[in-house]
């Protein structure tokens, strides 16, 4: 393979699914230099450990980092243990709660452990930005912040909106993008990854590197992934997420619940299926040569394979067909232990039962779920909020579309 062919191959792979690259010419130069000298690029992504759980939305950039690793480049998994104490203000309507050091480090450990389901642990350098930020003196900070103006900081849409609405913007929040930019200087980053909502922060890194006479990093922005509702950004708080630690059946079912219009995007961002194959399948769906349900099942199998292996994907696909086509119960349903002492004449109030599953947290939530037809016991829909349910050992409870529990009586 010629040098030009290698460069084009790398560009094609790294460009897959990207929303924007600033700029492609710079990226081409860096790739060319790598193939000519063998010196890998330093590819950075910062992770603000304000929340410890990773869902598929987070994996969009992690998968891109893995592609850089597979091409031979140095990936820096940067944990913002120092900046995390402020919290990234991006997209926030209010000032974020500051975390203490213990909370940040605990979340960071959980986050990095999950990330290695995607990244190659042996090829990943983990850095903490407190390594350099904690030693910055006040005099240093004055010099660093002198490179930016208040007008520049107010270009951030979320800051401008908050001030227009009469909500406060803390001075410490101005420091977050500046510190993130300084991370790029400290690491001499060649590439920084982030979501499209990180544009301001990422471009600040390019600007600051110029101020320190460094070659500016390439900014690679990935699209934000819609959750299972197909509308809002995937988020645990919105309960539209698919977790990387979800059980196979739960993961499969959640993928099957996404609307048809985002299936192609999921294929591109979350799987390794070649782009030309994805595009071919998309055309067949549009021309009615392929049923959307079959396309979605293929997507679900691909995703479960990535996180649980091909055997689990095949078994889960069969279980899903049994459950939703033949009305059978999944073999990997979660076990829900109920003490016989909690039952009265072998029965339990449906509200008490659902609270024990942890899927619901209030009576009003349970009432809505029942009214919407989201609760089944052994295949029979529960429609009465006040009913007491008979619970023989081995009974199957379905909560919502995808959560199954096998009731086990103890004591």
C-alpha positions in Angstrom: 0.0 0.0 0.0 1.4 3.4 -1.0 1.8 6.3 1.4 -1.1 8.1 -0.2 -3.3 5.0 0.0 -2.5 4.7 3.8 -3.3 8.3 4.4 -6.6 8.1 2.6 -7.5 4.8 4.4 -6.8 6.5 7.8 -8.7 9.6 6.9 -11.7 7.6 5.8 -11.8 5.6 9.0 -11.2 8.5 11.3 -13.8 10.7 9.5 -16.6 8.0 9.9 -19.5 9.5 11.7 -17.8 12.8 12.5 -19.9 16.0 12.6 -17.0 18.3 12.0 -13.2 18.3 11.8 -11.2 21.5 12.3 -9.5 21.1 10.1 -9.1 18.2 7.7 -6.0 19.6 6.1 -4.2 19.7 9.5 -5.3 16.2 10.2 -4.0 15.0 6.8 -0.6 16.7 7.6 -0.4 15.0 11.0 -1.3 11.6 9.5 1.3 12.0 6.8 3.9 12.9 9.3 3.1 9.8 11.3 3.5 7.5 8.3 6.8 9.2 7.4 8.4 9.4 10.8 6.6 6.7 12.9 5.8 9.3 15.5 2.3 8.8 16.7 -0.2 11.6 17.3 -1.2 12.4 20.8 -5.0 12.1 20.9 -6.8 13.5 23.9 -10.3 13.4 25.3 -11.2 14.8 28.7 -13.7 13.1 30.9 -15.4 15.1 33.6 -16.2 12.5 36.3 -19.3 14.2 37.6 -21.3 11.0 36.9 -19.9 7.4 37.1 -22.0 5.5 34.6 -21.3 5.2 30.9 -24.1 4.7 28.3 -23.9 4.3 24.6 -24.0 8.1 24.1 -20.6 8.3 25.8 -19.2 5.5 23.6 -19.4 7.5 20.4 -16.2 9.3 21.2 -14.6 6.3 23.0 -15.0 4.3 19.8 -13.3 7.0 17.8 -10.4 6.9 20.3 -10.2 3.2 19.8 -9.9 3.7 16.0 -6.9 6.0 16.7 -5.4 3.3 18.9 -5.9 0.7 16.2 -4.0 2.9 13.8 -1.1 3.2 16.1 -1.6 6.6 17.8 -1.3 7.5 21.5 -4.6 7.9 23.3 -4.7 10.0 26.5 -7.7 9.3 28.6 -7.7 12.5 30.6 -9.6 12.5 33.8 -10.6 16.0 34.8 -10.2 15.4 38.5 -9.3 19.1 39.0 -11.8 20.6 36.5 -14.4 18.2 37.7 -14.5 20.0 41.0 -16.0 22.9 39.0 -18.1 20.9 36.5 -18.4 21.7 32.8 -21.0 24.4 32.4 -21.7 23.4 28.8 -25.5 23.3 28.2 -26.3 24.0 31.8 -29.0 26.4 32.8 -27.6 26.9 36.3 -24.3 26.8 38.0 -23.3 23.1 38.7 -22.8 21.7 42.1 -19.1 21.4 42.9 -17.8 18.0 43.8 -15.3 17.2 46.4 -12.0 15.3 45.7 -13.3 12.0 47.1 -16.4 12.1 44.9 -14.5 13.0 41.8 -11.9 10.2 42.3 -14.5 7.6 43.0 -16.5 8.5 39.9 -13.3 8.6 37.8 -12.4 5.0 38.8 -15.8 3.7 37.9 -15.8 5.7 34.6 -12.4 4.5 33.5 -13.2 0.8 34.3 -16.2 1.0 32.1 -14.3 2.8 29.3 -12.0 -0.2 29.0 -14.8 -2.2 27.6 -14.0 -0.2 24.4 -10.5 1.1 24.7 -7.4 -1.0 24.7 -6.2 -0.8 28.3 -2.5 -1.6 27.3 -2.5 1.2 24.8 -4.2 3.9 26.9 -2.4 6.5 28.9 -4.5 7.7 31.9 -3.7 11.2 33.0 -5.2 13.4 35.8 -5.3 17.1 35.0 -4.6 17.9 38.6 -1.0 16.9 37.8 -0.3 20.2 36.3 -3.3 22.4 37.3 -2.8 22.1 41.1 0.6 23.6 40.8 -0.4 26.7 38.9 0.2 29.8 41.0 -2.0 32.9 41.0 0.6 34.7 38.9 0.5 31.8 36.4 -3.3 32.1 36.3 -3.1 35.8 35.5 -0.8 35.1 32.6 -2.9 32.2 31.3 -6.2 34.1 31.5 -4.7 37.2 29.8 -4.8 35.4 26.5 -8.6 35.6 26.5 -11.2 38.3 26.8 -14.6 38.6 28.5 -16.2 39.1 25.1 -14.7 35.8 23.9 -16.1 34.0 27.0 -19.5 35.5 26.4 -19.6 33.9 23.0 -20.7 30.8 24.8 -24.4 30.6 24.2 -25.2 29.0 27.6 -23.5 31.9 29.5 -25.3 34.5 27.4 -28.7 32.8 27.9 -28.2 32.6 31.6 -27.3 36.2 32.0 -30.2 37.3 29.7 -32.5 35.3 32.0 -31.1 36.9 35.1 -29.4 33.8 36.3 -25.9 34.0 37.7 -22.7 32.9 35.9 -19.9 32.2 38.4 -16.4 33.6 37.7 -15.1 30.1 38.3 -17.1 28.8 35.4 -15.1 31.1 33.1 -12.1 29.1 34.2 -13.4 25.7 33.0 -12.8 26.2 29.3 -9.5 27.9 30.0 -8.3 25.0 32.1 -9.5 22.5 29.5 -7.5 24.5 26.9 -4.4 24.4 29.1 -4.7 20.6 29.3 -4.0 20.6 25.5 -0.9 22.7 26.1 0.3 20.5 28.9 -0.2 17.3 26.8 1.0 18.9 23.5 -2.2 17.3 22.0 -2.3 16.7 18.3 -6.1 15.9 18.3 -8.8 16.5 20.8 -12.2 14.7 20.6 -15.5 15.8 22.0 -19.2 16.2 21.2 -20.6 19.0 19.1 -21.7 20.7 22.4 -18.0 21.1 23.2 -17.1 23.2 20.2 -16.3 26.3 22.3 -14.1 24.4 24.7 -12.3 22.5 22.0 -11.5 25.6 19.9 -10.1 27.3 23.0 -7.5 24.6 23.1 -6.4 25.4 19.5 -6.2 29.1 20.4 -4.2 28.5 23.6 -1.7 26.2 21.9 -0.9 29.0 19.4 -0.3 31.3 22.3 2.3 28.8 23.6 3.9 28.4 20.2 2.5 24.9 19.7 1.1 23.4 16.6 -2.7 23.7 17.1 -4.6 20.5 17.8 -7.1 19.1 15.3 -10.6 19.4 16.8 -12.8 16.4 16.0 -16.4 16.7 17.0 -18.8 13.8 17.1 -22.6 14.2 16.9 -24.7 13.8 20.0 -26.6 10.6 20.1 -30.3 10.7 20.6 -31.6 8.3 23.3 -34.2 5.6 22.9 -36.9 8.3 22.5 -35.3 9.4 19.3 -35.5 13.1 20.3 -33.5 14.1 23.4 -29.8 13.5 23.9 -29.2 10.2 25.5 -29.2 10.8 29.3 -29.7 8.7 32.4 -31.7 11.5 33.9 -34.2 11.3 31.0 -34.3 7.5 31.3 -33.7 7.2 27.5 -30.3 5.6 27.8 -28.7 2.2 27.0 -26.0 1.4 29.6 -22.8 -0.4 28.6 -23.4 -2.6 31.7 -27.0 -3.4 30.8 -27.8 -7.1 30.7 -28.0 -8.6 27.2 -31.8 -8.9 27.1 -32.3 -5.4 28.5 -29.8 -3.9 26.0 -31.4 -5.8 23.1 -34.8 -4.6 24.1 -33.8 -1.0 24.5 -32.2 -1.0 21.0 -35.4 -2.5 19.6 -37.4 0.3 21.1 -35.6 3.1 19.3 -37.6 4.8 16.4 -36.7 3.8 12.9 -35.3 7.2 11.8 -32.2 6.9 14.0 -31.3 3.3 13.2 -28.8 4.3 10.5 -27.1 6.8 12.9 -26.8 4.1 15.5 -25.2 1.7 13.0 -22.7 4.4 12.0 -21.7 5.6 15.4 -22.1 2.4 17.5 -21.0 -0.5 15.3 -18.1 -1.4 13.0 -20.4 -2.4 10.1 -18.9 -0.9 6.9 -20.5 2.3 5.8 -21.3 1.0 2.4 -23.2 -1.9 4.0 -25.1 0.4 6.3 -26.0 2.6 3.3 -27.1 -0.4 1.3 -29.3 -1.6 4.1 -30.8 1.9 4.5 -31.7 2.0 0.8 -33.4 -1.4 1.1 -35.5 -0.2 4.0 -36.5 2.9 2.1 -37.5 0.9 -0.9 -39.4 -1.7 1.2 -36.9 -4.5 0.3 -36.0 -4.9 3.9 -38.5 -4.6 6.9 -37.4 -2.0 9.4 -37.8 -4.5 12.2 -35.2 -6.9 10.7 -32.8 -4.0 10.3 -33.3 -3.0 13.9 -32.7 -6.6 15.0 -29.5 -6.7 13.2 -28.5 -3.5 15.0 -29.4 -4.9 18.3 -27.4 -8.1 17.7 -24.4 -6.0 16.6 -24.5 -3.9 19.8 -25.0 -6.8 22.2 -22.1 -8.7 20.4 -19.8 -5.7 21.1 -20.5 -5.7 24.9 -21.5 -9.3 25.7 -20.1 -11.5 22.8 -21.7 -13.2 19.8 -23.1 -16.1 21.8 -25.0 -13.8 24.1 -26.3 -11.8 21.1 -27.6 -14.9 19.4 -29.3 -16.2 22.6 -30.8 -12.8 23.4 -32.2 -12.5 19.8 -33.9 -15.8 20.2 -35.2 -14.9 23.7 -36.5 -11.6 22.4 -38.5 -13.4 19.6 -39.9 -15.8 22.1 -40.9 -13.0 24.5 -42.5 -10.6 22.1 -43.7 -13.0 19.3 -44.7 -16.0 21.3 -45.3 -14.2 24.7 -42.8 -16.3 26.5 -40.5 -15.1 29.3 -36.7 -14.4 29.0 -34.3 -16.8 30.6 -32.1 -14.0 31.9 -34.9 -12.1 33.8 -33.7 -10.5 37.0 -34.5 -12.3 40.2 -36.7 -10.5 42.7 -36.6 -12.0 46.1 -39.9 -11.6 48.1 -40.1 -12.7 51.7 -43.1 -14.9 52.4 -43.6 -12.8 55.6 -44.3 -9.8 53.4 -47.3 -11.5 51.8 -50.8 -11.5 53.2 -52.7 -14.6 52.1 -50.1 -15.0 49.4 -50.7 -11.6 48.0 -48.9 -8.2 47.8 -50.2 -4.8 46.8 -49.0 -4.0 43.3 -47.5 -0.7 44.5 -45.4 -2.4 47.1 -44.2 -4.9 44.6 -43.2 -2.4 42.0 -41.4 -0.3 44.6 -39.3 -3.4 45.5 -38.1 -3.7 41.9 -36.5 -0.3 42.0 -37.9 0.6 38.7 -40.4 3.0 40.2 -39.9 5.5 43.0 -43.3 7.0 43.7 -47.0 6.0 43.8 -47.8 8.6 41.1 -45.2 7.1 38.8 -46.6 3.6 39.4 -50.2 4.8 38.7 -49.1 6.3 35.4 -47.3 3.1 34.5 -50.3 1.0 35.2 -52.7 3.3 33.4 -50.4 3.2 30.3 -50.4 -0.6 30.3 -46.8 -1.0 31.4 -47.3 -3.8 34.1 -47.8 -7.5 33.4 -47.8 -10.5 35.7 -47.3 -13.8 33.9 -48.5 -12.2 30.7 -51.6 -10.7 32.1 -51.9 -6.9 32.1 -52.4 -5.3 35.5 -54.9 -2.4 35.2 -56.0 -1.8 38.8 -53.7 0.5 40.9 -55.3 -0.9 44.1 -55.1 -4.6 43.4 -53.4 -7.2 45.5 -51.5 -9.6 43.4 -51.1 -13.4 44.0 -47.4 -14.2 43.8 -46.6 -17.9 43.5 -42.9 -18.7 43.4 -41.6 -18.3 39.9 -44.1 -15.7 38.8 -42.8 -13.4 36.0 -43.3 -9.6 36.3 -42.8 -7.3 33.4 -42.3 -3.6 34.1 -42.4 -1.4 31.0 -41.4 -2.8 27.7 -38.0 -4.3 28.6 -37.6 -5.1 32.3 -38.4 -8.7 33.4 -38.3 -10.1 36.9 -38.7 -13.7 38.1 -40.2 -13.6 41.6 -38.5 -15.9 44.1 -40.2 -16.5 47.5 -37.8 -16.8 50.4 -38.2 -17.5 54.1 
